Amino acid sequence: MAHNVSVSCPSCGVAIEETTAHTRSMACPHCGNWVYLGSNGWEVAGLFEHAIDAPSMLQLGKRGVLSERRFVVTGRVRLSYDEGFWDEWWLEFEDGHHQWLEEDDGVYRLHKSIDAEVVAKSVTAATVGGSVTVDAESWFVSERVDAQVAGVQGSLPVAIVPGEPVVCVDVMGKGIKMSIESGDNDIQISRSRVIRGAEIDWH
Protein backbone atom coordinates (compact mmCIF):
# COMPACT_ATOMS: atom_id res chain seq x y z
CA MET A 1 0.00 0.00 0.00
CA ALA A 2 1.03 3.62 -0.39
CA HIS A 3 2.72 5.27 2.59
CA ASN A 4 0.34 7.12 4.90
CA VAL A 5 0.62 10.89 5.16
CA SER A 6 -0.99 13.35 7.55
CA VAL A 7 -3.38 16.08 6.37
CA SER A 8 -4.91 18.76 8.57
CA CYS A 9 -8.64 19.14 8.02
CA PRO A 10 -9.30 22.69 6.75
CA SER A 11 -12.61 22.69 8.66
CA CYS A 12 -11.78 21.45 12.17
CA GLY A 13 -7.97 21.55 12.05
CA VAL A 14 -7.53 17.99 13.33
CA ALA A 15 -4.91 15.84 11.61
CA ILE A 16 -6.32 13.14 9.32
CA GLU A 17 -3.85 10.28 9.54
CA GLU A 18 -5.41 7.66 7.25
CA THR A 19 -4.47 9.25 3.94
CA THR A 20 -1.89 8.46 1.28
CA ALA A 21 0.05 10.47 -1.28
CA HIS A 22 -2.69 9.57 -3.80
CA THR A 23 -5.53 11.09 -1.75
CA ARG A 24 -7.23 14.09 -3.39
CA SER A 25 -10.59 14.09 -1.55
CA MET A 26 -12.04 12.43 1.55
CA ALA A 27 -14.43 12.67 4.46
CA CYS A 28 -12.88 14.01 7.65
CA PRO A 29 -13.40 11.31 10.31
CA HIS A 30 -13.55 13.98 13.03
CA CYS A 31 -16.03 16.61 11.79
CA GLY A 32 -17.61 14.72 8.87
CA ASN A 33 -16.93 17.42 6.29
CA TRP A 34 -15.92 16.35 2.78
CA VAL A 35 -12.58 17.98 1.91
CA TYR A 36 -10.69 18.06 -1.37
CA LEU A 37 -7.38 19.26 -2.75
CA GLY A 38 -8.11 22.39 -4.77
CA SER A 39 -5.96 25.05 -6.40
CA ASN A 40 -5.44 26.74 -3.01
CA GLY A 41 -4.66 23.60 -1.05
CA TRP A 42 -7.14 21.55 0.99
CA GLU A 43 -10.64 23.04 0.84
CA VAL A 44 -13.98 22.29 2.51
CA ALA A 45 -16.90 21.12 0.35
CA GLY A 46 -19.33 20.76 3.26
CA LEU A 47 -21.37 18.06 4.96
CA PHE A 48 -22.96 15.50 2.66
CA GLU A 49 -24.81 12.24 3.00
CA HIS A 50 -22.79 9.21 2.04
CA ALA A 51 -23.57 7.26 -1.10
CA ILE A 52 -26.79 5.32 -0.67
CA ASP A 53 -26.11 1.75 0.36
CA ALA A 54 -27.13 -1.03 -1.99
CA PRO A 55 -26.37 -4.77 -1.86
CA SER A 56 -22.75 -5.29 -2.96
CA MET A 57 -19.83 -7.61 -2.35
CA LEU A 58 -17.72 -4.45 -1.98
CA GLN A 59 -17.41 -2.41 1.20
CA LEU A 60 -14.97 0.21 2.44
CA GLY A 61 -12.02 -1.38 4.24
CA LYS A 62 -12.66 -4.81 2.77
CA ARG A 63 -9.56 -6.73 1.68
CA GLY A 64 -9.15 -9.23 -1.10
CA VAL A 65 -6.91 -10.76 -3.73
CA LEU A 66 -7.37 -10.25 -7.47
CA SER A 67 -5.02 -11.90 -9.99
CA GLU A 68 -2.69 -12.79 -7.09
CA ARG A 69 -2.52 -9.14 -5.99
CA ARG A 70 -3.68 -8.09 -2.54
CA PHE A 71 -5.78 -4.93 -2.23
CA VAL A 72 -7.99 -2.94 0.11
CA VAL A 73 -11.12 -0.97 -0.84
CA THR A 74 -10.50 2.64 0.22
CA GLY A 75 -13.14 4.75 -1.51
CA ARG A 76 -16.36 4.89 -3.49
CA VAL A 77 -18.04 7.35 -5.85
CA ARG A 78 -21.68 6.95 -6.80
CA LEU A 79 -22.61 8.47 -10.16
CA SER A 80 -26.26 8.97 -11.08
CA TYR A 81 -27.90 9.63 -14.43
CA ASP A 82 -31.41 9.62 -15.92
CA GLU A 83 -31.67 5.82 -16.01
CA GLY A 84 -30.18 5.02 -12.60
CA PHE A 85 -26.73 4.95 -11.04
CA TRP A 86 -23.46 3.04 -10.84
CA ASP A 87 -20.64 2.85 -8.28
CA GLU A 88 -16.91 3.21 -8.79
CA TRP A 89 -14.74 1.69 -6.05
CA TRP A 90 -11.10 2.70 -5.51
CA LEU A 91 -8.78 -0.25 -4.87
CA GLU A 92 -5.28 0.21 -3.45
CA PHE A 93 -2.98 -2.74 -4.18
CA GLU A 94 -0.02 -3.81 -2.05
CA ASP A 95 2.24 -3.70 -5.12
CA GLY A 96 1.76 0.07 -5.31
CA HIS A 97 -0.76 0.04 -8.16
CA HIS A 98 -4.26 1.47 -7.83
CA GLN A 99 -7.35 0.84 -9.93
CA TRP A 100 -11.04 1.65 -10.16
CA LEU A 101 -13.56 -1.18 -10.04
CA GLU A 102 -16.85 -0.16 -11.61
CA GLU A 103 -20.03 -1.86 -10.40
CA ASP A 104 -23.14 -1.45 -12.52
CA ASP A 105 -26.19 -3.68 -12.07
CA GLY A 106 -24.11 -6.71 -11.04
CA VAL A 107 -21.49 -6.24 -13.76
CA TYR A 108 -17.92 -5.47 -12.66
CA ARG A 109 -15.32 -3.72 -14.82
CA LEU A 110 -11.73 -3.25 -13.69
CA HIS A 111 -10.25 -0.05 -15.13
CA LYS A 112 -6.60 0.54 -15.94
CA SER A 113 -5.58 4.19 -16.20
CA ILE A 114 -4.00 5.44 -19.41
CA ASP A 115 -1.53 8.31 -19.44
CA ALA A 116 -2.78 10.41 -22.36
CA GLU A 117 -3.64 14.00 -23.22
CA VAL A 118 -7.19 15.13 -23.95
CA VAL A 119 -8.73 18.62 -23.85
CA ALA A 120 -11.54 18.88 -21.30
CA LYS A 121 -13.69 21.06 -23.57
CA SER A 122 -13.57 18.44 -26.33
CA VAL A 123 -14.99 15.86 -23.90
CA THR A 124 -17.81 18.07 -22.64
CA ALA A 125 -18.68 18.93 -26.25
CA ALA A 126 -18.51 15.30 -27.45
CA THR A 127 -21.51 13.82 -29.26
CA VAL A 128 -22.24 10.22 -30.23
CA GLY A 129 -20.97 9.70 -33.78
CA GLY A 130 -18.51 12.56 -33.42
CA SER A 131 -14.89 12.42 -32.33
CA VAL A 132 -12.56 13.34 -29.48
CA THR A 133 -8.85 13.97 -29.92
CA VAL A 134 -6.62 11.93 -27.59
CA ASP A 135 -2.85 12.32 -27.95
CA ALA A 136 -3.32 14.12 -31.29
CA GLU A 137 -5.36 11.22 -32.71
CA SER A 138 -9.08 11.21 -33.50
CA TRP A 139 -11.26 8.69 -31.62
CA PHE A 140 -14.86 7.83 -32.53
CA VAL A 141 -17.42 8.59 -29.79
CA SER A 142 -19.63 5.51 -29.29
CA GLU A 143 -21.44 6.57 -26.11
CA ARG A 144 -21.95 9.61 -23.89
CA VAL A 145 -23.58 9.77 -20.45
CA ASP A 146 -24.15 12.97 -18.50
CA ALA A 147 -24.01 12.08 -14.82
CA GLN A 148 -23.45 13.73 -11.48
CA VAL A 149 -21.76 12.73 -8.26
CA ALA A 150 -24.57 11.43 -6.05
CA GLY A 151 -22.39 10.33 -3.14
CA VAL A 152 -18.84 9.84 -1.95
CA GLN A 153 -17.17 7.73 0.73
CA GLY A 154 -13.71 7.05 2.08
CA SER A 155 -10.53 8.33 0.47
CA LEU A 156 -10.34 9.10 -3.26
CA PRO A 157 -7.55 9.93 -5.75
CA VAL A 158 -9.59 12.69 -7.43
CA ALA A 159 -10.70 16.10 -6.18
CA ILE A 160 -14.42 15.51 -6.43
CA VAL A 161 -17.51 16.69 -4.52
CA PRO A 162 -21.16 15.59 -4.34
CA GLY A 163 -23.37 17.26 -6.93
CA GLU A 164 -20.50 17.78 -9.34
CA PRO A 165 -21.38 17.07 -13.00
CA VAL A 166 -19.36 14.35 -14.74
CA VAL A 167 -19.33 13.67 -18.48
CA CYS A 168 -18.62 10.01 -19.32
CA VAL A 169 -17.60 9.23 -22.89
CA ASP A 170 -16.66 5.91 -24.53
CA VAL A 171 -14.42 6.20 -27.58
CA MET A 172 -13.10 3.68 -30.11
CA GLY A 173 -10.16 3.55 -32.48
CA LYS A 174 -7.78 0.96 -33.96
CA GLY A 175 -9.85 -1.81 -32.39
CA ILE A 176 -9.39 -0.31 -28.91
CA LYS A 177 -12.10 1.05 -26.62
CA MET A 178 -11.37 3.67 -23.98
CA SER A 179 -13.47 5.42 -21.34
CA ILE A 180 -13.07 9.10 -20.49
CA GLU A 181 -14.59 10.75 -17.41
CA SER A 182 -14.39 14.52 -17.10
CA GLY A 183 -15.37 16.36 -13.92
CA ASP A 184 -14.75 19.91 -12.70
CA ASN A 185 -11.20 19.22 -11.53
CA ASP A 186 -10.06 16.03 -13.19
CA ILE A 187 -10.09 13.95 -16.37
CA GLN A 188 -9.53 10.19 -16.24
CA ILE A 189 -8.83 7.99 -19.25
CA SER A 190 -8.90 4.21 -18.89
CA ARG A 191 -9.39 0.84 -20.52
CA SER A 192 -11.46 -1.79 -18.76
CA ARG A 193 -12.17 -5.49 -18.68
CA VAL A 194 -15.16 -7.30 -17.26
CA ILE A 195 -14.35 -9.50 -14.26
CA ARG A 196 -16.46 -12.07 -12.43
CA GLY A 197 -17.09 -11.75 -8.74
CA ALA A 198 -15.61 -15.20 -8.30
CA GLU A 199 -12.24 -13.86 -9.48
CA ILE A 200 -11.89 -11.98 -6.19
CA ASP A 201 -10.81 -13.90 -3.09
CA TRP A 202 -12.11 -11.94 -0.10
CA HIS A 203 -10.31 -11.96 3.26
C-alpha positions in Angstrom: 0.0 0.0 0.0 1.0 3.6 -0.4 2.7 5.3 2.6 0.3 7.1 4.9 0.6 10.9 5.2 -1.0 13.4 7.5 -3.4 16.1 6.4 -4.9 18.8 8.6 -8.6 19.1 8.0 -9.3 22.7 6.8 -12.6 22.7 8.7 -11.8 21.5 12.2 -8.0 21.6 12.0 -7.5 18.0 13.3 -4.9 15.8 11.6 -6.3 13.1 9.3 -3.8 10.3 9.5 -5.4 7.7 7.3 -4.5 9.2 3.9 -1.9 8.5 1.3 0.1 10.5 -1.3 -2.7 9.6 -3.8 -5.5 11.1 -1.7 -7.2 14.1 -3.4 -10.6 14.1 -1.5 -12.0 12.4 1.5 -14.4 12.7 4.5 -12.9 14.0 7.6 -13.4 11.3 10.3 -13.5 14.0 13.0 -16.0 16.6 11.8 -17.6 14.7 8.9 -16.9 17.4 6.3 -15.9 16.4 2.8 -12.6 18.0 1.9 -10.7 18.1 -1.4 -7.4 19.3 -2.8 -8.1 22.4 -4.8 -6.0 25.1 -6.4 -5.4 26.7 -3.0 -4.7 23.6 -1.0 -7.1 21.6 1.0 -10.6 23.0 0.8 -14.0 22.3 2.5 -16.9 21.1 0.3 -19.3 20.8 3.3 -21.4 18.1 5.0 -23.0 15.5 2.7 -24.8 12.2 3.0 -22.8 9.2 2.0 -23.6 7.3 -1.1 -26.8 5.3 -0.7 -26.1 1.7 0.4 -27.1 -1.0 -2.0 -26.4 -4.8 -1.9 -22.8 -5.3 -3.0 -19.8 -7.6 -2.3 -17.7 -4.4 -2.0 -17.4 -2.4 1.2 -15.0 0.2 2.4 -12.0 -1.4 4.2 -12.7 -4.8 2.8 -9.6 -6.7 1.7 -9.2 -9.2 -1.1 -6.9 -10.8 -3.7 -7.4 -10.3 -7.5 -5.0 -11.9 -10.0 -2.7 -12.8 -7.1 -2.5 -9.1 -6.0 -3.7 -8.1 -2.5 -5.8 -4.9 -2.2 -8.0 -2.9 0.1 -11.1 -1.0 -0.8 -10.5 2.6 0.2 -13.1 4.7 -1.5 -16.4 4.9 -3.5 -18.0 7.4 -5.8 -21.7 7.0 -6.8 -22.6 8.5 -10.2 -26.3 9.0 -11.1 -27.9 9.6 -14.4 -31.4 9.6 -15.9 -31.7 5.8 -16.0 -30.2 5.0 -12.6 -26.7 5.0 -11.0 -23.5 3.0 -10.8 -20.6 2.9 -8.3 -16.9 3.2 -8.8 -14.7 1.7 -6.0 -11.1 2.7 -5.5 -8.8 -0.3 -4.9 -5.3 0.2 -3.4 -3.0 -2.7 -4.2 0.0 -3.8 -2.1 2.2 -3.7 -5.1 1.8 0.1 -5.3 -0.8 0.0 -8.2 -4.3 1.5 -7.8 -7.4 0.8 -9.9 -11.0 1.7 -10.2 -13.6 -1.2 -10.0 -16.8 -0.2 -11.6 -20.0 -1.9 -10.4 -23.1 -1.4 -12.5 -26.2 -3.7 -12.1 -24.1 -6.7 -11.0 -21.5 -6.2 -13.8 -17.9 -5.5 -12.7 -15.3 -3.7 -14.8 -11.7 -3.2 -13.7 -10.3 0.0 -15.1 -6.6 0.5 -15.9 -5.6 4.2 -16.2 -4.0 5.4 -19.4 -1.5 8.3 -19.4 -2.8 10.4 -22.4 -3.6 14.0 -23.2 -7.2 15.1 -23.9 -8.7 18.6 -23.9 -11.5 18.9 -21.3 -13.7 21.1 -23.6 -13.6 18.4 -26.3 -15.0 15.9 -23.9 -17.8 18.1 -22.6 -18.7 18.9 -26.3 -18.5 15.3 -27.5 -21.5 13.8 -29.3 -22.2 10.2 -30.2 -21.0 9.7 -33.8 -18.5 12.6 -33.4 -14.9 12.4 -32.3 -12.6 13.3 -29.5 -8.8 14.0 -29.9 -6.6 11.9 -27.6 -2.8 12.3 -27.9 -3.3 14.1 -31.3 -5.4 11.2 -32.7 -9.1 11.2 -33.5 -11.3 8.7 -31.6 -14.9 7.8 -32.5 -17.4 8.6 -29.8 -19.6 5.5 -29.3 -21.4 6.6 -26.1 -22.0 9.6 -23.9 -23.6 9.8 -20.5 -24.1 13.0 -18.5 -24.0 12.1 -14.8 -23.5 13.7 -11.5 -21.8 12.7 -8.3 -24.6 11.4 -6.1 -22.4 10.3 -3.1 -18.8 9.8 -2.0 -17.2 7.7 0.7 -13.7 7.1 2.1 -10.5 8.3 0.5 -10.3 9.1 -3.3 -7.6 9.9 -5.8 -9.6 12.7 -7.4 -10.7 16.1 -6.2 -14.4 15.5 -6.4 -17.5 16.7 -4.5 -21.2 15.6 -4.3 -23.4 17.3 -6.9 -20.5 17.8 -9.3 -21.4 17.1 -13.0 -19.4 14.3 -14.7 -19.3 13.7 -18.5 -18.6 10.0 -19.3 -17.6 9.2 -22.9 -16.7 5.9 -24.5 -14.4 6.2 -27.6 -13.1 3.7 -30.1 -10.2 3.5 -32.5 -7.8 1.0 -34.0 -9.9 -1.8 -32.4 -9.4 -0.3 -28.9 -12.1 1.1 -26.6 -11.4 3.7 -24.0 -13.5 5.4 -21.3 -13.1 9.1 -20.5 -14.6 10.7 -17.4 -14.4 14.5 -17.1 -15.4 16.4 -13.9 -14.8 19.9 -12.7 -11.2 19.2 -11.5 -10.1 16.0 -13.2 -10.1 14.0 -16.4 -9.5 10.2 -16.2 -8.8 8.0 -19.2 -8.9 4.2 -18.9 -9.4 0.8 -20.5 -11.5 -1.8 -18.8 -12.2 -5.5 -18.7 -15.2 -7.3 -17.3 -14.4 -9.5 -14.3 -16.5 -12.1 -12.4 -17.1 -11.7 -8.7 -15.6 -15.2 -8.3 -12.2 -13.9 -9.5 -11.9 -12.0 -6.2 -10.8 -13.9 -3.1 -12.1 -11.9 -0.1 -10.3 -12.0 3.3 
